[in-house]
Amino acid sequence: RNATFASSKQGAVITFLGAGGGTGCTTAAVGCAAALAREGKKVLYLCLQNNGYVGDCLPKGGVGSMFRVLYEVKTFLGDRDRQGNLTPKLEGLLKYDTQLQISYYDAFPLPLEAASMTGEELELLLNTVSGLFDAVVADMDSLFSPLLRAILPLSDRVVLVSNGTQGI
């Protein structure tokens, strides 16, 4: 089942894919989110990287981590009778950077936790949060994975970030 937000009332999903660690993917994604916010858009930055590191781009701390977000999504999928409870839970976990004017969740606290997210969980997360924002800027590794396969049809734009070196 493919989904696209291009013709819906939900916010656009822009996915940044890093070719490897240290290529500047997070900097580019956070910069894009901040630029959209300066244009008056309500923006969510979503870190889906396996290394879970956003450097000093955004303040850390509190309960609003992607680990907790994934827990809420998994709980929701496991108990379909609770329909309607996911949106306020995810809203309650949001953080807001007043300088950049973007909303976000802290990255996964441990390496490879993002890899435990399934395509169904990612689709539910994006469908839920994209209805709250004008744009969702997702930042993730370009490793071929079920998560990458799931996000591509959900993305309105995909940006590949590389440091410009050529592989051997």
Salt bridges, closest charged atoms under 4 A:
GLU72 OE2 - ARG68 NH2 3.06
GLU72 OE1 - LYS89 NZ 3.81
ASP106 OD2 - LYS95 NZ 2.69
GLU120 OE2 - ARG80 NH2 3.00
GLU121 OE2 - LYS74 NZ 2.79
GLU123 OE2 - ARG1 NH2 3.37
